């Protein structure tokens, strides 16, 4: 769900307070774009995110067209999650030891190879197994990319611009999340299959790789590089000690793991709402439309005065909207419910991502980003693993409605599970 970190010890690494008021954004919302490397970085994020979001729709449609199986859709999540689980600790270590822009570029090389495999599979009509192999490679690419990319972000702008940079990063990602699925639906309808989206991914990731390499090298702070591979657990230890961050990413994990409905969108589009590939593209875009609207408000809004409370209200709204989507058999009501899901998603994303950045020292950013990535993948990909088999055993409507109800219970018990969230004050904006 919310597209990352704390005990309240030493927040912001220089701001000795238990809130973020000394690290709030500069008054100029466009200040990060005055930095050359940030402009190239954000363009890379836009292109890579367009590819990622379009591919998610294409793979789901491709596999459901070939198999007609909800269970097969569940295996999509598992194929992407396994490499994240296996490699997230080494990925974080690499991002804290070596040039982060090269780590990002290397991850995109892997994605290019996976896209080439998907093109070949669709062209030759190969077994669906080849799609799962490509997804495993994409999972590896994702964990390397996010560890390097999240750690690189904080090096390109001054500390006082970090909140704005995180907010714009989220805005660009959500904008791509609107355009990517819609574009996928149009390309699939125009080409008659997912191969047109696979070609788009192949070209787009080559451009993103060039942008990553064009960013200037930003070395780590002297004397703070981890010295041994025994330090790979530093990110886990930091998250465990920092209870606010632990609470944010744990609640997010279980909310999306149990309440996410995106893995079942091909079934809803084809068999319940009867809107085809184009309708699927817009359904997949709907959460991002809501997220973009909220993201642009965030760019100019004041920080949340009670960020912990705002986060739990966002989780509750996510659950209610998921319930509405699950019960709806009217396309436009389903679309609006998913827009609300995305709006709630973005509120939580800004709070969580900003907390992760501000509670993490630079020498740990890669490892903490990798830990955050495995939590996100656990919620998104394992959520698909949970939704697919449960829908196959019961039905898709029961799966989504039950998930929304569980998310409401999680939101209601958030302060009891993580009391330190009450102390999370000013953040975002």
TORKOL-4160 file (C-alpha; in steps of 0.2 Angstrom, whole numbers, padded with zeros to 4 digits, m for minus):
429
<pt num="1" X="0000" Y="0000" Z="0000"/>
<pt num="2" X="0010" Y="0015" Z="0006"/>
<pt num="3" X="0023" Y="0017" Z="m0007"/>
<pt num="4" X="0048" Y="0015" Z="0021"/>
<pt num="5" X="0059" Y="0017" Z="0047"/>
<pt num="6" X="0061" Y="0020" Z="0070"/>
<pt num="7" X="0061" Y="0020" Z="0094"/>
<pt num="8" X="0061" Y="0038" Z="0093"/>
<pt num="9" X="0080" Y="0039" Z="0096"/>
<pt num="10" X="0090" Y="0053" Z="0088"/>
<pt num="11" X="0078" Y="0058" Z="0074"/>
<pt num="12" X="0084" Y="0068" Z="0059"/>
<pt num="13" X="0102" Y="0065" Z="0064"/>
<pt num="14" X="0105" Y="0083" Z="0070"/>
<pt num="15" X="0088" Y="0089" Z="0075"/>
<pt num="16" X="0086" Y="0084" Z="0093"/>
<pt num="17" X="0068" Y="0083" Z="0094"/>
<pt num="18" X="0054" Y="0069" Z="0093"/>
<pt num="19" X="0046" Y="0077" Z="0078"/>
<pt num="20" X="0051" Y="0083" Z="0061"/>
<pt num="21" X="0048" Y="0102" Z="0063"/>
<pt num="22" X="0066" Y="0107" Z="0061"/>
<pt num="23" X="0067" Y="0097" Z="0045"/>
<pt num="24" X="0052" Y="0102" Z="0036"/>
<pt num="25" X="0053" Y="0107" Z="0018"/>
<pt num="26" X="0059" Y="0124" Z="0011"/>
<pt num="27" X="0045" Y="0136" Z="0007"/>
<pt num="28" X="0048" Y="0134" Z="m0012"/>
<pt num="29" X="0040" Y="0118" Z="m0018"/>
<pt num="30" X="0050" Y="0118" Z="m0034"/>
<pt num="31" X="0067" Y="0120" Z="m0026"/>
<pt num="32" X="0074" Y="0102" Z="m0029"/>
<pt num="33" X="0072" Y="0105" Z="m0048"/>
<pt num="34" X="0086" Y="0118" Z="m0047"/>
<pt num="35" X="0098" Y="0104" Z="m0045"/>
<pt num="36" X="0104" Y="0096" Z="m0061"/>
<pt num="37" X="0106" Y="0078" Z="m0054"/>
<pt num="38" X="0089" Y="0078" Z="m0046"/>
<pt num="39" X="0081" Y="0083" Z="m0063"/>
<pt num="40" X="0089" Y="0068" Z="m0071"/>
<pt num="41" X="0085" Y="0057" Z="m0056"/>
<pt num="42" X="0067" Y="0062" Z="m0057"/>
<pt num="43" X="0066" Y="0059" Z="m0076"/>
<pt num="44" X="0073" Y="0042" Z="m0073"/>
<pt num="45" X="0060" Y="0038" Z="m0060"/>
<pt num="46" X="0046" Y="0044" Z="m0071"/>
<pt num="47" X="0052" Y="0032" Z="m0086"/>
<pt num="48" X="0056" Y="0017" Z="m0075"/>
<pt num="49" X="0039" Y="0019" Z="m0066"/>
<pt num="50" X="0030" Y="0020" Z="m0082"/>
<pt num="51" X="0038" Y="0004" Z="m0087"/>
<pt num="52" X="0035" Y="m0004" Z="m0071"/>
<pt num="53" X="0016" Y="0001" Z="m0069"/>
<pt num="54" X="0012" Y="m0004" Z="m0087"/>
<pt num="55" X="0021" Y="m0021" Z="m0085"/>
<pt num="56" X="0011" Y="m0025" Z="m0070"/>
<pt num="57" X="m0005" Y="m0024" Z="m0080"/>
<pt num="58" X="0002" Y="m0032" Z="m0096"/>
<pt num="59" X="0008" Y="m0048" Z="m0086"/>
<pt num="60" X="m0008" Y="m0050" Z="m0077"/>
<pt num="61" X="m0018" Y="m0049" Z="m0093"/>
<pt num="62" X="m0006" Y="m0060" Z="m0102"/>
<pt num="63" X="m0006" Y="m0074" Z="m0089"/>
<pt num="64" X="m0025" Y="m0073" Z="m0086"/>
<pt num="65" X="m0028" Y="m0074" Z="m0105"/>
<pt num="66" X="m0017" Y="m0089" Z="m0106"/>
<pt num="67" X="m0023" Y="m0099" Z="m0091"/>
<pt num="68" X="m0039" Y="m0092" Z="m0085"/>
<pt num="69" X="m0033" Y="m0095" Z="m0067"/>
<pt num="70" X="m0034" Y="m0085" Z="m0052"/>
<pt num="71" X="m0021" Y="m0096" Z="m0044"/>
<pt num="72" X="m0009" Y="m0092" Z="m0059"/>
<pt num="73" X="m0011" Y="m0073" Z="m0055"/>
<pt num="74" X="m0006" Y="m0077" Z="m0037"/>
<pt num="75" X="0011" Y="m0085" Z="m0043"/>
<pt num="76" X="0015" Y="m0068" Z="m0051"/>
<pt num="77" X="0017" Y="m0061" Z="m0034"/>
<pt num="78" X="0028" Y="m0075" Z="m0028"/>
<pt num="79" X="0039" Y="m0075" Z="m0042"/>
<pt num="80" X="0043" Y="m0056" Z="m0039"/>
<pt num="81" X="0044" Y="m0058" Z="m0020"/>
<pt num="82" X="0057" Y="m0073" Z="m0019"/>
<pt num="83" X="0072" Y="m0063" Z="m0026"/>
<pt num="84" X="0068" Y="m0048" Z="m0015"/>
<pt num="85" X="0068" Y="m0059" Z="0001"/>
<pt num="86" X="0084" Y="m0068" Z="m0004"/>
<pt num="87" X="0094" Y="m0052" Z="m0010"/>
<pt num="88" X="0087" Y="m0038" Z="0000"/>
<pt num="89" X="0102" Y="m0038" Z="0013"/>
<pt num="90" X="0116" Y="m0039" Z="0000"/>
<pt num="91" X="0107" Y="m0026" Z="m0010"/>
<pt num="92" X="0107" Y="m0014" Z="0004"/>
<pt num="93" X="0125" Y="m0018" Z="0008"/>
<pt num="94" X="0130" Y="m0014" Z="m0010"/>
<pt num="95" X="0121" Y="0002" Z="m0010"/>
<pt num="96" X="0131" Y="0008" Z="0006"/>
<pt num="97" X="0148" Y="0002" Z="m0001"/>
<pt num="98" X="0148" Y="0007" Z="m0019"/>
<pt num="99" X="0142" Y="0020" Z="m0031"/>
<pt num="100" X="0124" Y="0021" Z="m0030"/>
<pt num="101" X="0120" Y="0027" Z="m0047"/>
<pt num="102" X="0129" Y="0012" Z="m0054"/>
<pt num="103" X="0119" Y="0000" Z="m0043"/>
<pt num="104" X="0104" Y="0008" Z="m0051"/>
<pt num="105" X="0110" Y="0006" Z="m0068"/>
<pt num="106" X="0115" Y="m0012" Z="m0065"/>
<pt num="107" X="0097" Y="m0015" Z="m0059"/>
<pt num="108" X="0090" Y="m0008" Z="m0075"/>
<pt num="109" X="0102" Y="m0019" Z="m0086"/>
<pt num="110" X="0093" Y="m0034" Z="m0077"/>
<pt num="111" X="0076" Y="m0027" Z="m0081"/>
<pt num="112" X="0081" Y="m0025" Z="m0099"/>
<pt num="113" X="0086" Y="m0043" Z="m0100"/>
<pt num="114" X="0069" Y="m0048" Z="m0092"/>
<pt num="115" X="0060" Y="m0037" Z="m0105"/>
<pt num="116" X="0069" Y="m0045" Z="m0119"/>
<pt num="117" X="0064" Y="m0062" Z="m0112"/>
<pt num="118" X="0045" Y="m0057" Z="m0111"/>
<pt num="119" X="0046" Y="m0051" Z="m0129"/>
<pt num="120" X="0053" Y="m0067" Z="m0135"/>
<pt num="121" X="0040" Y="m0077" Z="m0125"/>
<pt num="122" X="0025" Y="m0068" Z="m0132"/>
<pt num="123" X="0033" Y="m0068" Z="m0150"/>
<pt num="124" X="0036" Y="m0087" Z="m0150"/>
<pt num="125" X="0020" Y="m0091" Z="m0139"/>
<pt num="126" X="0032" Y="m0100" Z="m0126"/>
<pt num="127" X="0026" Y="m0108" Z="m0110"/>
<pt num="128" X="0019" Y="m0096" Z="m0096"/>
<pt num="129" X="0034" Y="m0103" Z="m0086"/>
<pt num="130" X="0045" Y="m0091" Z="m0096"/>
<pt num="131" X="0035" Y="m0076" Z="m0090"/>
<pt num="132" X="0038" Y="m0082" Z="m0072"/>
<pt num="133" X="0057" Y="m0083" Z="m0075"/>
<pt num="134" X="0057" Y="m0065" Z="m0081"/>
<pt num="135" X="0047" Y="m0060" Z="m0066"/>
<pt num="136" X="0060" Y="m0067" Z="m0055"/>
<pt num="137" X="0073" Y="m0057" Z="m0064"/>
<pt num="138" X="0062" Y="m0041" Z="m0062"/>
<pt num="139" X="0061" Y="m0045" Z="m0043"/>
<pt num="140" X="0080" Y="m0045" Z="m0042"/>
<pt num="141" X="0081" Y="m0029" Z="m0052"/>
<pt num="142" X="0068" Y="m0021" Z="m0041"/>
<pt num="143" X="0077" Y="m0024" Z="m0025"/>
<pt num="144" X="0093" Y="m0018" Z="m0031"/>
<pt num="145" X="0085" Y="m0003" Z="m0039"/>
<pt num="146" X="0076" Y="0003" Z="m0024"/>
<pt num="147" X="0090" Y="0001" Z="m0012"/>
<pt num="148" X="0101" Y="0011" Z="m0023"/>
<pt num="149" X="0088" Y="0024" Z="m0029"/>
<pt num="150" X="0081" Y="0028" Z="m0011"/>
<pt num="151" X="0099" Y="0030" Z="m0004"/>
<pt num="152" X="0104" Y="0041" Z="m0019"/>
<pt num="153" X="0089" Y="0053" Z="m0017"/>
<pt num="154" X="0095" Y="0061" Z="m0001"/>
<pt num="155" X="0112" Y="0064" Z="m0008"/>
<pt num="156" X="0106" Y="0076" Z="m0022"/>
<pt num="157" X="0097" Y="0089" Z="m0012"/>
<pt num="158" X="0101" Y="0099" Z="0004"/>
<pt num="159" X="0093" Y="0093" Z="0020"/>
<pt num="160" X="0080" Y="0107" Z="0020"/>
<pt num="161" X="0074" Y="0102" Z="0003"/>
<pt num="162" X="0072" Y="0083" Z="0007"/>
<pt num="163" X="0054" Y="0083" Z="0012"/>
<pt num="164" X="0050" Y="0092" Z="m0005"/>
<pt num="165" X="0061" Y="0080" Z="m0014"/>
<pt num="166" X="0052" Y="0065" Z="m0007"/>
<pt num="167" X="0035" Y="0072" Z="m0010"/>
<pt num="168" X="0039" Y="0076" Z="m0029"/>
<pt num="169" X="0047" Y="0058" Z="m0030"/>
<pt num="170" X="0030" Y="0051" Z="m0024"/>
<pt num="171" X="0020" Y="0063" Z="m0035"/>
<pt num="172" X="0030" Y="0058" Z="m0051"/>
<pt num="173" X="0028" Y="0039" Z="m0046"/>
<pt num="174" X="0010" Y="0041" Z="m0044"/>
<pt num="175" X="0008" Y="0051" Z="m0060"/>
<pt num="176" X="0017" Y="0036" Z="m0069"/>
<pt num="177" X="0005" Y="0025" Z="m0060"/>
<pt num="178" X="m0010" Y="0033" Z="m0068"/>
<pt num="179" X="m0002" Y="0034" Z="m0086"/>
<pt num="180" X="0007" Y="0017" Z="m0085"/>
<pt num="181" X="m0008" Y="0006" Z="m0083"/>
<pt num="182" X="m0019" Y="0016" Z="m0095"/>
<pt num="183" X="m0006" Y="0016" Z="m0108"/>
<pt num="184" X="m0004" Y="m0003" Z="m0105"/>
<pt num="185" X="m0023" Y="m0005" Z="m0108"/>
<pt num="186" X="m0022" Y="0005" Z="m0124"/>
<pt num="187" X="m0007" Y="m0004" Z="m0131"/>
<pt num="188" X="m0014" Y="m0021" Z="m0127"/>
<pt num="189" X="m0030" Y="m0017" Z="m0136"/>
<pt num="190" X="m0021" Y="m0010" Z="m0151"/>
<pt num="191" X="m0009" Y="m0024" Z="m0152"/>
<pt num="192" X="m0020" Y="m0038" Z="m0147"/>
<pt num="193" X="m0008" Y="m0045" Z="m0134"/>
<pt num="194" X="0004" Y="m0039" Z="m0121"/>
<pt num="195" X="0019" Y="m0040" Z="m0132"/>
<pt num="196" X="0017" Y="m0021" Z="m0136"/>
<pt num="197" X="0019" Y="m0017" Z="m0118"/>
<pt num="198" X="0035" Y="m0028" Z="m0117"/>
<pt num="199" X="0043" Y="m0019" Z="m0131"/>
<pt num="200" X="0039" Y="m0002" Z="m0122"/>
<pt num="201" X="0048" Y="m0009" Z="m0107"/>
<pt num="202" X="0063" Y="m0014" Z="m0116"/>
<pt num="203" X="0065" Y="0003" Z="m0124"/>
<pt num="204" X="0060" Y="0013" Z="m0109"/>
<pt num="205" X="0073" Y="0004" Z="m0097"/>
<pt num="206" X="0087" Y="0007" Z="m0109"/>
<pt num="207" X="0083" Y="0026" Z="m0108"/>
<pt num="208" X="0082" Y="0025" Z="m0089"/>
<pt num="209" X="0099" Y="0016" Z="m0088"/>
<pt num="210" X="0107" Y="0030" Z="m0098"/>
<pt num="211" X="0100" Y="0044" Z="m0086"/>
<pt num="212" X="0106" Y="0034" Z="m0071"/>
<pt num="213" X="0124" Y="0034" Z="m0078"/>
<pt num="214" X="0122" Y="0053" Z="m0082"/>
<pt num="215" X="0120" Y="0058" Z="m0064"/>
<pt num="216" X="0136" Y="0063" Z="m0056"/>
<pt num="217" X="0144" Y="0052" Z="m0043"/>
<pt num="218" X="0140" Y="0056" Z="m0025"/>
<pt num="219" X="0152" Y="0048" Z="m0013"/>
<pt num="220" X="0148" Y="0042" Z="0004"/>
<pt num="221" X="0153" Y="0052" Z="0019"/>
<pt num="222" X="0172" Y="0049" Z="0022"/>
<pt num="223" X="0175" Y="0036" Z="0035"/>
<pt num="224" X="0157" Y="0030" Z="0037"/>
<pt num="225" X="0156" Y="0015" Z="0024"/>
<pt num="226" X="0153" Y="m0001" Z="0032"/>
<pt num="227" X="0169" Y="m0011" Z="0033"/>
<pt num="228" X="0163" Y="m0029" Z="0033"/>
<pt num="229" X="0149" Y="m0040" Z="0026"/>
<pt num="230" X="0144" Y="m0043" Z="0044"/>
<pt num="231" X="0136" Y="m0025" Z="0044"/>
<pt num="232" X="0123" Y="m0031" Z="0032"/>
<pt num="233" X="0111" Y="m0033" Z="0047"/>
<pt num="234" X="0113" Y="m0014" Z="0051"/>
<pt num="235" X="0098" Y="m0009" Z="0042"/>
<pt num="236" X="0087" Y="m0022" Z="0051"/>
<pt num="237" X="0094" Y="m0017" Z="0068"/>
<pt num="238" X="0091" Y="0001" Z="0064"/>
<pt num="239" X="0073" Y="m0002" Z="0060"/>
<pt num="240" X="0070" Y="m0013" Z="0075"/>
<pt num="241" X="0077" Y="0001" Z="0086"/>
<pt num="242" X="0067" Y="0015" Z="0078"/>
<pt num="243" X="0049" Y="0010" Z="0084"/>
<pt num="244" X="0040" Y="0024" Z="0074"/>
<pt num="245" X="0047" Y="0017" Z="0058"/>
<pt num="246" X="0044" Y="m0001" Z="0063"/>
<pt num="247" X="0026" Y="0003" Z="0067"/>
<pt num="248" X="0023" Y="0013" Z="0050"/>
<pt num="249" X="0030" Y="m0001" Z="0039"/>
<pt num="250" X="0023" Y="m0015" Z="0049"/>
<pt num="251" X="0005" Y="m0008" Z="0049"/>
<pt num="252" X="0007" Y="m0005" Z="0030"/>
<pt num="253" X="0013" Y="m0022" Z="0027"/>
<pt num="254" X="m0002" Y="m0031" Z="0035"/>
<pt num="255" X="m0014" Y="m0018" Z="0028"/>
<pt num="256" X="m0009" Y="m0022" Z="0010"/>
<pt num="257" X="m0005" Y="m0040" Z="0012"/>
<pt num="258" X="m0023" Y="m0043" Z="0018"/>
<pt num="259" X="m0032" Y="m0029" Z="0010"/>
<pt num="260" X="m0025" Y="m0027" Z="m0007"/>
<pt num="261" X="m0036" Y="m0030" Z="m0022"/>
<pt num="262" X="m0024" Y="m0026" Z="m0037"/>
<pt num="263" X="m0019" Y="m0044" Z="m0041"/>
<pt num="264" X="m0038" Y="m0048" Z="m0044"/>
<pt num="265" X="m0041" Y="m0033" Z="m0056"/>
<pt num="266" X="m0040" Y="m0044" Z="m0072"/>
<pt num="267" X="m0054" Y="m0055" Z="m0065"/>
<pt num="268" X="m0065" Y="m0040" Z="m0060"/>
<pt num="269" X="m0062" Y="m0032" Z="m0077"/>
<pt num="270" X="m0065" Y="m0047" Z="m0087"/>
<pt num="271" X="m0078" Y="m0057" Z="m0077"/>
<pt num="272" X="m0087" Y="m0046" Z="m0065"/>
<pt num="273" X="m0087" Y="m0028" Z="m0073"/>
<pt num="274" X="m0085" Y="m0034" Z="m0091"/>
<pt num="275" X="m0074" Y="m0020" Z="m0097"/>
<pt num="276" X="m0060" Y="m0029" Z="m0106"/>
<pt num="277" X="m0042" Y="m0024" Z="m0107"/>
<pt num="278" X="m0045" Y="m0005" Z="m0109"/>
<pt num="279" X="m0056" Y="m0005" Z="m0093"/>
<pt num="280" X="m0043" Y="m0015" Z="m0084"/>
<pt num="281" X="m0030" Y="m0001" Z="m0088"/>
<pt num="282" X="m0041" Y="0012" Z="m0081"/>
<pt num="283" X="m0045" Y="0002" Z="m0065"/>
<pt num="284" X="m0027" Y="m0001" Z="m0062"/>
<pt num="285" X="m0024" Y="0018" Z="m0065"/>
<pt num="286" X="m0038" Y="0023" Z="m0053"/>
<pt num="287" X="m0028" Y="0022" Z="m0037"/>
<pt num="288" X="m0014" Y="0032" Z="m0044"/>
<pt num="289" X="m0026" Y="0046" Z="m0050"/>
<pt num="290" X="m0032" Y="0048" Z="m0032"/>
<pt num="291" X="m0013" Y="0047" Z="m0026"/>
<pt num="292" X="m0008" Y="0061" Z="m0039"/>
<pt num="293" X="m0022" Y="0072" Z="m0033"/>
<pt num="294" X="m0017" Y="0071" Z="m0015"/>
<pt num="295" X="0002" Y="0072" Z="m0020"/>
<pt num="296" X="m0001" Y="0089" Z="m0028"/>
<pt num="297" X="m0009" Y="0095" Z="m0012"/>
<pt num="298" X="0005" Y="0088" Z="m0002"/>
<pt num="299" X="0017" Y="0099" Z="m0012"/>
<pt num="300" X="0010" Y="0115" Z="m0006"/>
<pt num="301" X="0002" Y="0109" Z="0011"/>
<pt num="302" X="0008" Y="0112" Z="0028"/>
<pt num="303" X="0015" Y="0097" Z="0038"/>
<pt num="304" X="0003" Y="0086" Z="0047"/>
<pt num="305" X="0002" Y="0092" Z="0065"/>
<pt num="306" X="m0002" Y="0074" Z="0071"/>
<pt num="307" X="0006" Y="0063" Z="0058"/>
<pt num="308" X="0003" Y="0046" Z="0067"/>
<pt num="309" X="m0015" Y="0049" Z="0069"/>
<pt num="310" X="m0016" Y="0055" Z="0050"/>
<pt num="311" X="m0007" Y="0039" Z="0045"/>
<pt num="312" X="m0020" Y="0028" Z="0054"/>
<pt num="313" X="m0034" Y="0037" Z="0047"/>
<pt num="314" X="m0027" Y="0034" Z="0030"/>
<pt num="315" X="m0026" Y="0016" Z="0033"/>
<pt num="316" X="m0044" Y="0016" Z="0039"/>
<pt num="317" X="m0050" Y="0025" Z="0023"/>
<pt num="318" X="m0040" Y="0012" Z="0013"/>
<pt num="319" X="m0050" Y="m0002" Z="0021"/>
<pt num="320" X="m0067" Y="0007" Z="0018"/>
<pt num="321" X="m0063" Y="0010" Z="0000"/>
<pt num="322" X="m0057" Y="m0008" Z="m0002"/>
<pt num="323" X="m0074" Y="m0014" Z="0005"/>
<pt num="324" X="m0084" Y="m0003" Z="m0007"/>
<pt num="325" X="m0074" Y="m0009" Z="m0022"/>
<pt num="326" X="m0076" Y="m0027" Z="m0017"/>
<pt num="327" X="m0095" Y="m0026" Z="m0016"/>
<pt num="328" X="m0097" Y="m0015" Z="m0031"/>
<pt num="329" X="m0104" Y="m0022" Z="m0048"/>
<pt num="330" X="m0105" Y="m0005" Z="m0056"/>
<pt num="331" X="m0089" Y="0000" Z="m0065"/>
<pt num="332" X="m0089" Y="0019" Z="m0061"/>
<pt num="333" X="m0092" Y="0015" Z="m0042"/>
<pt num="334" X="m0078" Y="0003" Z="m0043"/>
<pt num="335" X="m0067" Y="0016" Z="m0051"/>
<pt num="336" X="m0071" Y="0029" Z="m0038"/>
<pt num="337" X="m0067" Y="0017" Z="m0024"/>
<pt num="338" X="m0050" Y="0014" Z="m0031"/>
<pt num="339" X="m0047" Y="0032" Z="m0033"/>
<pt num="340" X="m0050" Y="0034" Z="m0014"/>
<pt num="341" X="m0039" Y="0019" Z="m0011"/>
<pt num="342" X="m0025" Y="0028" Z="m0020"/>
<pt num="343" X="m0028" Y="0045" Z="m0011"/>
<pt num="344" X="m0027" Y="0036" Z="0006"/>
<pt num="345" X="m0012" Y="0027" Z="0000"/>
<pt num="346" X="m0002" Y="0043" Z="m0004"/>
<pt num="347" X="m0006" Y="0051" Z="0013"/>
<pt num="348" X="0002" Y="0036" Z="0021"/>
<pt num="349" X="0016" Y="0035" Z="0008"/>
<pt num="350" X="0022" Y="0053" Z="0012"/>
<pt num="351" X="0022" Y="0051" Z="0030"/>
<pt num="352" X="0031" Y="0034" Z="0030"/>
<pt num="353" X="0044" Y="0039" Z="0016"/>
<pt num="354" X="0048" Y="0055" Z="0025"/>
<pt num="355" X="0050" Y="0046" Z="0042"/>
<pt num="356" X="0062" Y="0034" Z="0034"/>
<pt num="357" X="0073" Y="0047" Z="0026"/>
<pt num="358" X="0074" Y="0058" Z="0041"/>
<pt num="359" X="0077" Y="0045" Z="0054"/>
<pt num="360" X="0091" Y="0036" Z="0045"/>
<pt num="361" X="0109" Y="0042" Z="0044"/>
<pt num="362" X="0117" Y="0042" Z="0027"/>
<pt num="363" X="0129" Y="0027" Z="0030"/>
<pt num="364" X="0113" Y="0016" Z="0033"/>
<pt num="365" X="0102" Y="0023" Z="0019"/>
<pt num="366" X="0105" Y="0009" Z="0007"/>
<pt num="367" X="0102" Y="m0005" Z="0020"/>
<pt num="368" X="0087" Y="0003" Z="0027"/>
<pt num="369" X="0080" Y="0006" Z="0010"/>
<pt num="370" X="0082" Y="m0013" Z="0006"/>
<pt num="371" X="0073" Y="m0017" Z="0022"/>
<pt num="372" X="0059" Y="m0006" Z="0017"/>
<pt num="373" X="0059" Y="m0014" Z="0000"/>
<pt num="374" X="0056" Y="m0031" Z="0007"/>
<pt num="375" X="0042" Y="m0025" Z="0018"/>
<pt num="376" X="0034" Y="m0017" Z="0003"/>
<pt num="377" X="0036" Y="m0032" Z="m0008"/>
<pt num="378" X="0030" Y="m0043" Z="0006"/>
<pt num="379" X="0014" Y="m0033" Z="0006"/>
<pt num="380" X="0012" Y="m0031" Z="m0013"/>
<pt num="381" X="0018" Y="m0047" Z="m0020"/>
<pt num="382" X="0013" Y="m0059" Z="m0005"/>
<pt num="383" X="m0003" Y="m0050" Z="m0005"/>
<pt num="384" X="m0005" Y="m0057" Z="m0023"/>
<pt num="385" X="0000" Y="m0074" Z="m0017"/>
<pt num="386" X="m0013" Y="m0073" Z="m0003"/>
<pt num="387" X="m0027" Y="m0066" Z="m0014"/>
<pt num="388" X="m0025" Y="m0078" Z="m0029"/>
<pt num="389" X="m0027" Y="m0094" Z="m0020"/>
<pt num="390" X="m0041" Y="m0087" Z="m0008"/>
<pt num="391" X="m0051" Y="m0081" Z="m0023"/>
<pt num="392" X="m0048" Y="m0098" Z="m0031"/>
<pt num="393" X="m0055" Y="m0107" Z="m0015"/>
<pt num="394" X="m0069" Y="m0095" Z="m0012"/>
<pt num="395" X="m0073" Y="m0081" Z="m0024"/>
<pt num="396" X="m0065" Y="m0064" Z="m0028"/>
<pt num="397" X="m0078" Y="m0054" Z="m0020"/>
<pt num="398" X="m0076" Y="m0062" Z="m0003"/>
<pt num="399" X="m0058" Y="m0061" Z="m0004"/>
<pt num="400" X="m0058" Y="m0042" Z="m0007"/>
<pt num="401" X="m0072" Y="m0038" Z="0006"/>
<pt num="402" X="m0064" Y="m0049" Z="0019"/>
<pt num="403" X="m0047" Y="m0040" Z="0016"/>
<pt num="404" X="m0055" Y="m0023" Z="0018"/>
<pt num="405" X="m0063" Y="m0028" Z="0035"/>
<pt num="406" X="m0047" Y="m0034" Z="0042"/>
<pt num="407" X="m0038" Y="m0017" Z="0037"/>
<pt num="408" X="m0051" Y="m0008" Z="0047"/>
<pt num="409" X="m0047" Y="m0019" Z="0062"/>
<pt num="410" X="m0028" Y="m0015" Z="0059"/>
<pt num="411" X="m0032" Y="0004" Z="0059"/>
<pt num="412" X="m0042" Y="0003" Z="0075"/>
<pt num="413" X="m0029" Y="m0006" Z="0084"/>
<pt num="414" X="m0014" Y="0004" Z="0077"/>
<pt num="415" X="m0010" Y="0014" Z="0093"/>
<pt num="416" X="m0012" Y="m0001" Z="0104"/>
<pt num="417" X="0001" Y="m0011" Z="0094"/>
<pt num="418" X="0013" Y="0004" Z="0092"/>
<pt num="419" X="0010" Y="0017" Z="0105"/>
<pt num="420" X="0025" Y="0027" Z="0099"/>
<pt num="421" X="0015" Y="0032" Z="0084"/>
<pt num="422" X="0006" Y="0044" Z="0096"/>
<pt num="423" X="0023" Y="0054" Z="0097"/>
<pt num="424" X="0025" Y="0056" Z="0078"/>
<pt num="425" X="0020" Y="0074" Z="0076"/>
<pt num="426" X="0024" Y="0086" Z="0062"/>
<pt num="427" X="0029" Y="0078" Z="0045"/>
<pt num="428" X="0025" Y="0080" Z="0027"/>
<pt num="429" X="0019" Y="0095" Z="0017"/>
